[in-house]
Amino acid sequence: MLFPEWQGFLDHLEKMELMDVASQKQPLTGTRLAKDLNVKPGAWMKGALDVCMQWQLRNKDSDNIEEAIEEVRKRRDELKIPKSN
């Protein structure tokens, strides 16, 4: 048996259905996101893609990437996404 603390952590990941999270793909590409937001890629992209991955983890059963893009739009100021072209 692993150390009890590690086993508790692994049990938690399993309960949250996150055991394979490292192998999951981003729900969309940066190119697609920039196109949908009508802005050029830039420093904002990493934070926006992180928001998309967080959305995906919260919505495991949804494949509607429009919802992930909308989440990014809602956080546009926070993510310092420039105004549309």
C-alpha positions, 0 to 999 in steps of 0.5 A: 500500500502507498503512503496513506496520504498518497492513497487518499489523494489518489482516491480523491482523483478517482472520485472526481473522475480525474485519473486520466486528466493528463491525457485529455486534449484541450477542447479547442486550439488557440487558433480557433479561439483567436478566430472566434474572438476575432483577435490576434494570438498573444500573451493572453492565449495561455490564460484563455486556454487554461480557462477552456481546460477548466471548463472542460474538467467541470463539464466532462459530459459536454462537447459544446466548445461554444460554451468554453468560448463563452466562458473566455468571453465572460472573463475577457477583461480578467484575461487581458484579451484585446478588443476585437480587430 
